[in-house]
Amino acid sequence: MTYLRLSCVAAAAVLLVACGGSDDPARGALIDPPAVVATLTAAQIDAGTASSGLQPLSGKAKCDVKVVALNYATVGAREGESTNASGVMLVPAGACSAAAPLVAYAKGTDVQKPRTLANPQDNETFLLAAMYAAQGYAVVATDYLGFAKSGYSFHPYLHADSEATSVIDSVRAARNAAGTVGASLSGKVMFTGYSQGGHSSMAAQRAAERDYGSEFNVVAGAHLAGPYNLSGSLRIPDAIAGVQFFVPYLVTAWQKVYGTVYSDVKQVFKAPYSGYIENLLPHPTMTYTTLVTSGTLPGGTPNQARDALFQSDFITGSQTSTTHPLYLAAKKNDLLGWNPKARVLLCGGAGDPTVPPAVHQKVMKADFDSRGLANVTSVDVDPAIQATFGPGGKAPTDPQSAEFAAYYAAYHGTYEPPFCHAQARAVFDTVK
């Protein structure tokens, strides 16, 4: 991947700045002027956190929050590609005028192609506003390649290098936008993300510290419920909740990036899915729910969905062979084996059926520990989730019960994120 000179990138505070003899804009240059789409008052944020039950974790808002739409230059997943991504910047305003640290956030897995986080009604955006921006942090969050305003032809799902460039270039875009939207940035940068975003934020911290140490003052990373051990996750015998979305997403994305995962889509997927799966996700209109209710993707238990969708030889091979092409692609995107310089928090809930901490968080922490790193902590928020959302304060135990189904259906997407964000902010508060 050919990068533009850092001195030029850092100076790219105007639209479509070309440098280094290239006609392409510098990474992080603003393609559109940053646009304030809304201002959430502290009172509005407090009303939202009170009605949703979030306020005991978020606290009351100290600041108003400007919601700013960004569209910025970045690079694609393959060498030599210049493209763009959109996103949101959340700017503390009102009573908050001090220079703010910048939290770079990476979102969870998204199947809706038009969705942008530059929307004050978006639940994930509101969570970021309440947990961080209303407490005096500036926030920038990318929509990723292939979403919203991005002209990129696909989303390179769980591809660590392009996740990192999307997030790092969002930080540059936020810096370039700051003066226009009344943001004062302190220079300190924190990386965080949830689910897919936990993988993205860790990849971004790794790249920022390794490649751009003089450009970014990285003071902490909080990586939340992320799939860091992708090759290991292929080895588990039972499918995860959401297998019919997440696994075809990464198989087809890695095929587009590497071209080596399969030679014929029918080797991987059964009919009728093989006829359209390669360009299904992200989808212009369908949601997780309608993808299944329409029959576009299979339902049932995770194992039933996996077995309806995938050829059994492909699954067995990826579970057992160290030379299987999916396993080799997964190894390229594992995040094991790096040494963070800044403080790192790993957070998850032991009951998570989608990104099991036993496969990812615990393995990641053990990997850090094996090299004697003292700057990494790991937190399990499962006790708090059980106490808050479990019937009678405990996780339901009867797999056939409606309570069990409802609890675990909501665990990863609804219950877990606020508790991990509260843990992340507690770490960030110590270094801000």
C-alpha positions in Angstrom: 0.0 0.0 0.0 1.5 3.3 -1.0 1.1 6.0 1.6 1.4 9.7 1.1 4.1 11.5 3.0 3.2 12.1 6.6 4.3 15.7 6.5 1.8 16.2 3.7 -0.9 14.3 5.4 -0.6 16.2 8.6 -0.9 19.5 6.7 -4.0 18.5 4.8 -6.5 20.7 6.5 -8.2 21.8 3.3 -10.4 20.1 0.8 -8.8 17.6 -1.6 -5.2 18.5 -0.9 -2.9 16.7 -3.3 0.7 16.1 -2.5 3.7 13.9 -3.2 3.1 14.3 -6.9 -0.2 12.5 -6.7 -3.6 13.7 -7.8 -5.2 11.8 -4.9 -6.2 13.7 -1.7 -4.1 13.1 1.3 -5.4 10.5 3.7 -7.8 12.2 6.1 -8.4 15.2 3.9 -12.0 16.4 3.9 -13.9 15.7 0.7 -16.9 17.7 1.9 -17.0 20.6 4.3 -17.9 19.2 7.8 -21.6 19.7 8.4 -23.2 20.2 11.8 -26.4 18.1 11.5 -27.7 18.6 15.0 -26.8 19.9 18.5 -28.0 17.7 21.4 -28.4 19.8 24.5 -27.3 18.4 27.9 -31.0 18.4 28.9 -31.9 16.3 25.8 -29.1 13.8 26.5 -30.2 13.5 30.2 -33.8 12.9 29.1 -32.6 10.1 26.8 -30.3 8.5 29.3 -32.9 8.7 32.1 -35.7 7.1 29.9 -33.4 4.3 28.6 -31.9 3.5 32.0 -28.4 4.4 30.8 -27.8 7.3 33.2 -26.4 5.3 36.1 -23.6 4.3 33.8 -23.2 7.5 31.7 -23.8 10.0 34.4 -25.5 13.3 33.8 -24.3 15.3 30.7 -21.8 18.0 31.4 -21.8 19.3 27.8 -24.0 19.9 24.8 -22.9 17.8 21.8 -22.6 18.9 18.2 -23.2 16.1 15.7 -21.0 16.7 12.7 -21.0 14.7 9.4 -17.6 14.0 7.9 -16.6 12.7 4.5 -12.9 12.0 4.1 -10.2 10.5 1.9 -8.8 7.2 2.8 -7.4 4.1 1.1 -8.9 0.7 0.2 -8.0 -2.8 1.2 -5.8 -3.5 -1.8 -2.6 -1.8 -2.8 -2.8 1.5 -4.6 -6.5 2.2 -4.0 -7.7 5.7 -3.1 -11.2 6.0 -1.9 -13.4 7.7 0.8 -15.3 7.0 3.9 -17.9 9.0 5.9 -18.5 9.2 9.6 -19.4 11.4 12.5 -17.6 13.8 14.8 -19.1 14.5 18.2 -18.0 17.8 19.6 -18.4 18.9 23.2 -20.1 22.3 23.3 -22.1 24.6 25.6 -20.6 24.6 29.0 -17.5 22.6 27.8 -14.8 24.6 26.2 -11.6 23.0 27.4 -9.3 21.2 24.9 -10.7 17.7 24.5 -9.0 14.4 24.1 -10.2 12.6 21.0 -11.8 9.2 21.2 -11.7 7.3 17.9 -14.5 4.8 17.9 -15.1 1.8 15.6 -18.7 0.5 15.3 -20.0 -3.0 15.5 -21.0 -5.3 12.6 -23.4 -3.5 10.3 -25.5 -5.0 7.5 -27.2 -1.8 6.4 -25.2 -0.2 3.6 -26.9 3.3 3.8 -26.4 3.7 7.6 -24.3 6.5 8.8 -23.4 7.4 12.4 -23.8 11.1 11.5 -27.4 10.7 12.8 -28.4 11.9 16.3 -31.3 9.3 16.3 -28.9 6.4 15.8 -28.7 4.4 19.0 -24.9 3.8 18.7 -24.3 7.5 18.1 -26.4 8.5 21.1 -24.5 6.0 23.3 -21.2 7.6 22.2 -22.7 11.1 22.8 -23.9 10.2 26.3 -20.8 8.2 27.4 -18.1 10.3 26.0 -18.9 13.6 24.2 -21.3 14.8 26.9 -18.5 14.2 29.4 -16.0 16.4 27.6 -14.4 14.0 25.1 -14.5 14.7 21.3 -15.4 11.6 19.4 -14.8 10.5 15.8 -16.4 7.4 14.4 -16.0 6.0 10.9 -18.9 4.5 8.9 -16.2 2.2 7.4 -15.4 1.4 3.7 -18.4 0.5 1.7 -21.0 2.2 3.9 -23.0 5.5 3.6 -21.1 8.0 1.5 -18.1 5.7 0.8 -17.6 4.9 -2.9 -15.7 1.8 -2.1 -17.2 -1.3 -3.9 -17.4 -3.6 -0.9 -16.9 -3.7 2.9 -13.6 -5.5 3.8 -15.2 -7.1 6.9 -12.7 -8.0 9.7 -9.8 -7.1 7.5 -7.4 -5.6 10.1 -5.3 -3.4 7.9 -8.1 -1.6 6.2 -10.1 -1.3 9.4 -7.0 0.4 10.8 -6.6 2.8 7.9 -10.3 3.8 8.1 -10.1 4.6 11.8 -6.7 6.3 11.6 -7.8 8.5 8.7 -11.0 9.4 10.7 -8.7 10.8 13.3 -6.9 12.9 10.7 -10.3 14.0 9.3 -11.5 15.1 12.8 -8.3 17.1 13.3 -8.9 18.7 9.9 -12.5 19.5 10.7 -11.9 20.8 14.3 -11.3 24.5 13.5 -14.4 24.7 11.3 -16.8 23.2 13.9 -15.5 24.9 17.0 -13.6 21.9 18.5 -10.5 22.3 20.5 -8.5 19.1 20.6 -5.8 18.4 23.2 -3.8 16.1 21.0 -4.4 13.0 23.1 -6.0 10.1 21.2 -7.8 7.0 22.6 -9.0 4.1 20.5 -12.1 2.1 21.3 -14.6 0.0 19.5 -17.3 -2.7 20.1 -17.7 -6.1 18.5 -16.2 -5.8 15.0 -15.2 -2.4 16.2 -13.1 -4.0 19.0 -11.1 -5.8 16.3 -10.9 -2.5 14.3 -9.9 -0.3 17.3 -7.1 -2.8 18.3 -5.8 -2.9 14.7 -5.9 0.9 14.6 -4.0 1.2 17.9 -1.4 -1.3 16.7 -0.9 0.6 13.4 -0.9 4.0 15.0 1.8 3.1 17.6 3.8 1.1 15.1 3.7 3.3 12.0 2.7 6.8 13.2 4.2 7.2 16.6 5.2 10.8 16.0 1.9 11.8 14.6 -0.5 10.4 17.2 -0.2 10.7 21.0 -2.0 7.5 21.8 -2.7 7.4 25.5 -5.1 4.4 25.8 -7.1 1.8 23.9 -10.2 0.1 25.1 -11.2 -2.8 22.9 -14.7 -4.2 23.7 -16.0 -7.6 22.9 -13.9 -7.9 19.8 -13.0 -11.0 17.8 -9.2 -10.9 18.1 -8.5 -14.6 17.6 -10.2 -15.2 14.3 -8.2 -18.3 13.3 -9.0 -19.8 16.8 -12.7 -19.0 16.3 -12.8 -21.3 13.3 -11.9 -24.2 15.4 -14.8 -24.3 17.8 -17.3 -27.1 17.0 -20.5 -25.2 17.5 -21.6 -22.1 15.5 -21.8 -18.7 17.2 -25.0 -16.8 17.4 -25.3 -14.8 14.1 -23.2 -17.2 12.1 -25.4 -16.7 9.0 -24.4 -13.0 8.9 -20.8 -12.9 10.2 -19.2 -15.9 8.6 -20.4 -15.3 5.0 -19.5 -11.6 5.5 -15.9 -12.4 6.3 -15.5 -15.3 3.8 -16.7 -13.1 0.8 -14.8 -10.0 2.0 -11.5 -11.9 2.4 -12.1 -13.5 -1.0 -12.3 -10.0 -2.5 -9.2 -8.8 -0.7 -7.0 -11.9 -1.2 -8.6 -13.9 -4.0 -7.5 -17.1 -2.4 -10.3 -18.3 -0.1 -12.1 -20.2 -2.9 -12.0 -20.8 -6.6 -15.7 -21.3 -6.9 -18.4 -19.9 -4.6 -20.2 -23.2 -4.8 -17.4 -24.9 -3.0 -18.3 -22.8 0.1 -22.0 -22.1 0.0 -25.0 -24.2 -0.8 -27.8 -23.2 -3.3 -29.7 -20.9 -3.4 -27.3 -18.8 -1.3 -24.3 -19.4 -3.6 -26.1 -17.5 -6.3 -26.1 -14.1 -4.5 -24.1 -14.3 -1.3 -21.0 -12.6 -2.7 -22.6 -9.3 -3.0 -25.3 -9.5 -0.3 -23.7 -7.7 2.6 -23.9 -4.9 3.4 -27.4 -4.6 2.0 -29.1 -1.5 0.6 -32.5 -2.2 2.3 -32.5 -5.3 4.5 -31.8 -5.6 8.2 -30.6 -8.6 10.3 -34.3 -9.4 10.9 -35.5 -9.1 7.3 -32.6 -11.0 5.9 -33.9 -14.0 7.8 -37.6 -13.5 7.6 -37.4 -13.0 3.9 -35.5 -16.3 3.5 -32.5 -14.5 2.1 -30.4 -16.0 4.8 -31.3 -19.1 6.9 -32.7 -19.0 10.4 -32.9 -21.7 13.1 -30.3 -22.5 15.7 -26.8 -21.4 15.0 -25.7 -24.9 13.9 -28.9 -25.2 11.8 -28.2 -21.9 10.1 -24.5 -22.8 9.5 -25.4 -26.2 8.0 -28.1 -24.8 5.7 -25.7 -22.2 4.4 -22.3 -23.8 4.1 -20.9 -26.8 2.4 -19.9 -29.3 5.1 -16.5 -30.0 3.6 -15.6 -26.3 3.7 -16.5 -26.0 7.4 -14.8 -29.2 8.3 -11.6 -28.1 6.5 -11.5 -24.7 8.2 -12.0 -26.4 11.6 -9.2 -29.0 11.1 -6.6 -28.0 8.6 -3.8 -25.5 9.1 -3.4 -25.1 5.3 -7.1 -24.4 4.6 -7.4 -21.1 2.7 -10.0 -19.7 5.2 -7.7 -20.5 8.1 -4.8 -18.9 6.4 -6.8 -15.7 5.7 -7.9 -15.7 9.3 -4.3 -15.9 10.6 -3.5 -12.7 8.6 -6.2 -10.9 10.6 -5.6 -12.3 14.0 -4.4 -9.6 16.4 -2.2 -11.8 18.6 1.5 -11.1 19.0 1.8 -7.3 19.3 3.0 -5.2 22.2 0.9 -2.1 23.0 2.8 0.9 24.3 -0.2 2.7 25.8 -2.6 1.3 28.4 -5.0 -1.3 27.1 -8.4 -2.4 28.5 -10.1 -5.6 27.2 -13.8 -5.8 28.1 -16.5 -8.4 27.5 -19.1 -10.5 29.2 -18.6 -14.2 29.8 -22.1 -15.0 28.6 -21.6 -13.4 25.2 -22.9 -16.0 22.6 -21.7 -14.0 19.6 -18.1 -13.1 20.5 -17.2 -15.6 23.3 -14.6 -14.1 25.6 -13.1 -17.6 26.1 -12.2 -17.7 22.5 -11.1 -14.1 22.0 -10.6 -11.9 25.1 -9.0 -14.5 27.3 -6.7 -15.7 24.5 -5.7 -12.1 23.8 -5.0 -11.4 27.4 -3.0 -14.6 27.8 -1.0 -13.6 24.7 -0.2 -10.2 26.2 0.7 -11.8 29.5 3.0 -14.3 27.8 5.3 -11.4 27.0 5.1 -9.9 30.4 3.1 -6.8 29.5 2.0 -4.9 32.6 -0.2 -2.2 30.8 -3.1 -4.5 29.9 -6.2 -5.2 32.0 -9.2 -7.4 31.3 -12.7 -7.0 32.7 -15.7 -9.3 32.7 -19.0 -7.4 32.9 -21.1 -10.5 33.0 -22.0 -10.2 36.7 -23.4 -6.7 36.1 -25.3 -7.9 33.0 -26.9 -10.8 35.0 -27.8 -8.6 37.9 -29.4 -6.0 35.7 -31.1 -8.0 33.0 -31.3 -11.6 34.2 -34.6 -12.8 35.6 -34.2 -12.6 39.3 -30.7 -11.2 38.8 -29.3 -14.3 37.3 -28.8 -15.6 33.7 -31.7 -18.0 32.7 -30.6 -21.6 32.5 -33.4 -23.4 30.6 -32.4 -23.4 26.9 -36.0 -24.1 25.9 -37.5 -21.1 27.7 -38.6 -17.8 26.2 -36.5 -16.0 28.9 -33.4 -17.8 27.8 -33.9 -16.9 24.1 -34.7 -13.3 24.9 -31.8 -12.8 27.2 -29.1 -14.2 24.9 -30.6 -12.6 21.8 -30.1 -9.2 23.5 -26.8 -10.0 25.3 -24.2 -8.9 22.7 -26.1 -6.2 20.9 -27.9 -4.4 23.8 -26.9 -5.5 27.3 -23.1 -5.7 27.0 -22.1 -2.4 25.3 -23.0 0.2 27.9 -21.2 -1.7 30.7 -18.0 -2.0 28.6 -18.2 1.6 27.6 -18.4 2.6 31.2 -15.3 0.6 31.9 -13.6 2.2 28.9 -14.4 5.7 30.1 -13.1 4.9 33.5 -9.7 4.1 31.9 -9.8 7.1 29.7 -10.5 9.4 32.6 -7.2 8.4 34.2 -5.1 9.5 31.1 -7.2 12.3 29.6 
